[in-house]
Amino acid sequence: MKFGVVIFPGSNCDRDMIEALRNDLKQEVIELWHKDKDISMFSTDDCIVLPGGFSYGDYLRCGAIAKFSPMMQSVIEFANRGGKVLGVCNGFQILCESGLLPGVLLRNEQQQFVCKNVFIKEAAAEGGAALKIPVAHGEGRYFADAATLEQLEMHRQIIYRYCDENGHVNQHSNPNGATHNIAGICNKERNVFGMMPHPERACSKALSNEDGIKVFCHLFQLN
């Protein structure tokens, strides 16, 4: 499986993502510049990653300009053919702006940038273990209307929820006011994934946290 990491002007987590995938997870990684279009080297078994940061300076809304980049037009076509796409933080915002995922990411409930370790758990796992993953965002509050939320629940598209260190989902463990403690979702076809927490920042023994590796293994069945 190959991973392509898109580099936008303003990205600041692309290098973290590349290092985590290449060095910690031992995956093949190809860097993709936002002005390029060619992703013919990827099959639908591979994955394109939209990293965190502040693409195009986050002018207008977060991710609103990035969706018009030449590379994103290719990524949208790739996803529509069944190719795997992962968006983390700003990448999640870009996926929602592009219409590849439903809902929006709004300003944090407390109106402040939040940067800390939080806990998340697989939404479909009964009694699943809590994973410690960092967040760093000002607009990470997931919101969708009631009909969309019903569809997300019905099709099991919620992949991660914020929880406490014991795996209990509650409002106290919600860092941004996200609806239903939603930390990450996927599309109905389960090939496009978006999440606000940064698993790439939790993949190293040097950081005393490798819970992020479990996220990548869960999403992509990596060995």
FENTA-V527841 format. One record per residue. PHI is phi in degrees with one decimal (none if undefined). OMEGA is omega as a letter, one per 20 degrees, with the letter a starting at -180 (* if undefined). D_LAST is the distance of its C-alpha to the last C-alpha in Angstrom with 1 decimal. Layout:
BEGIN
phi	omega	d_last
PHI	OMEGA	D_LAST
PHI	OMEGA	D_LAST
END
This chain:
BEGIN
phi	omega	d_last
none	r	10.9
-104.2	r	13.6
-119.5	r	14.7
-108.7	a	18.5
-110.4	a	20.0
-79.7	r	23.6
-111.6	r	26.1
-100.0	r	29.2
-64.5	a	32.4
103.0	r	32.1
-61.1	r	28.3
-132.5	r	27.5
-121.1	a	23.8
-62.1	a	22.7
-66.4	r	22.4
-59.0	a	20.4
-64.9	a	17.9
-61.1	a	17.8
-65.2	a	17.4
-64.4	a	14.6
-68.1	a	12.5
-77.6	a	13.7
-93.4	a	14.1
-86.4	a	11.9
-101.5	r	8.7
58.0	r	9.8
-104.9	r	10.2
-75.3	a	13.5
-127.9	r	16.0
-120.4	r	19.5
-83.5	a	22.2
-122.4	a	24.5
-84.2	a	28.1
-61.4	a	29.7
-87.2	r	32.7
-83.5	a	30.8
-126.6	a	30.1
-78.7	r	28.2
-126.7	a	24.6
-66.5	r	25.1
-77.3	a	22.3
-106.4	r	19.8
-97.1	r	19.1
-71.2	r	18.6
-85.2	a	14.9
-93.6	a	14.7
-136.7	r	15.4
-102.3	a	18.5
-112.5	r	18.7
-102.5	a	22.1
-81.4	r	22.1
-80.3	r	24.6
139.4	a	28.0
-135.1	a	31.4
-53.9	a	31.3
54.6	r	34.9
72.4	a	36.1
57.3	r	35.5
-67.2	a	38.9
61.8	r	40.1
-124.1	r	37.1
-59.8	r	33.5
84.8	a	31.8
-69.7	r	35.0
-87.2	a	35.6
-57.4	a	32.1
-63.4	a	31.9
-93.9	a	34.7
-65.5	r	33.0
-55.4	a	32.7
-63.6	a	28.9
-66.1	r	28.6
-63.2	r	30.7
-70.3	r	28.2
-65.7	r	25.3
-60.9	r	27.3
-62.8	r	27.9
-60.0	r	24.2
-63.6	a	23.3
-67.6	r	26.3
-87.4	r	25.0
105.3	r	21.7
-68.3	a	19.6
-80.6	r	17.2
-136.6	r	18.8
-123.1	r	18.0
-117.7	a	21.1
-114.6	r	21.2
58.0	r	24.6
-58.7	r	27.0
-63.2	r	24.4
-64.3	r	24.7
-61.3	r	28.5
-63.7	r	28.4
-62.0	r	26.6
-69.9	r	29.3
-63.5	a	32.0
-80.9	a	30.8
82.1	r	30.9
-77.3	r	27.3
-132.5	a	27.0
-80.6	r	29.9
89.7	a	31.7
-139.2	r	32.5
-110.4	a	31.8
-101.2	r	35.1
-56.4	r	36.5
-52.5	a	35.4
-55.4	a	37.7
-84.1	r	39.1
60.2	r	39.7
-134.7	r	38.0
-67.4	r	34.9
-117.9	a	32.4
-142.4	a	30.0
-169.0	r	28.4
-78.4	r	25.5
-129.2	r	25.3
-117.5	r	23.3
-132.2	r	21.5
-142.7	r	20.1
-63.5	a	18.6
-64.8	a	21.8
-87.1	a	21.0
-93.1	r	20.0
-74.5	r	23.1
68.7	a	23.4
-64.7	a	19.9
-71.4	r	19.3
-79.1	r	20.6
-110.5	r	18.5
-90.8	a	20.5
-134.1	r	20.2
-72.9	r	23.1
-122.8	r	25.4
-158.4	a	28.0
-158.7	r	30.1
-108.2	a	33.6
-130.9	a	33.1
-121.1	a	30.2
-80.7	a	32.1
-69.8	r	30.6
-142.3	r	33.5
-150.7	r	34.1
-72.2	a	37.1
-60.0	a	37.5
-65.7	r	36.9
-66.6	r	33.6
-62.1	r	32.4
-62.6	r	33.4
-66.1	r	31.4
-60.6	r	28.3
-68.4	a	28.7
-61.4	a	29.6
-96.8	r	26.6
54.0	a	24.1
-89.9	r	23.4
-81.0	a	23.4
-98.9	r	19.8
-139.9	r	20.7
-125.0	r	24.0
-70.4	a	25.5
-146.3	r	26.2
-89.7	a	27.6
-64.4	r	25.8
-97.4	r	26.3
87.2	r	24.7
-87.9	r	28.1
-85.6	r	28.6
-151.5	a	32.0
-65.2	a	34.1
-62.7	a	34.2
-89.4	a	30.4
-88.3	a	30.7
-79.4	a	31.0
-139.6	a	32.6
84.8	a	34.2
-56.9	r	31.6
-58.5	r	32.7
56.2	r	31.2
58.3	a	29.1
-74.0	r	26.8
-107.1	a	24.2
-165.2	a	22.1
-137.9	r	22.6
-136.1	r	21.5
-83.0	a	23.7
-62.3	a	24.7
-78.6	r	22.6
61.6	r	19.4
-122.1	r	18.5
-119.2	a	20.2
-125.8	r	19.1
-135.8	r	21.3
-151.4	r	21.4
-82.2	r	23.9
-63.2	a	21.9
-103.8	r	20.1
-65.5	a	16.5
-66.3	r	16.5
-91.4	a	19.2
-136.9	a	17.3
-126.7	a	14.4
-128.7	r	16.4
-61.6	a	17.8
-63.3	r	21.0
-97.5	a	21.4
58.3	r	20.8
-155.6	r	18.4
-121.5	r	14.6
-63.8	r	14.7
-63.0	r	13.9
-60.5	r	10.2
-64.7	r	10.3
-66.0	r	12.1
-61.7	r	9.9
-65.8	r	7.0
-65.5	a	10.0
-74.6	a	11.5
-123.0	r	9.1
50.6	r	6.5
-79.2	r	3.8
-81.1	*	0.0
END
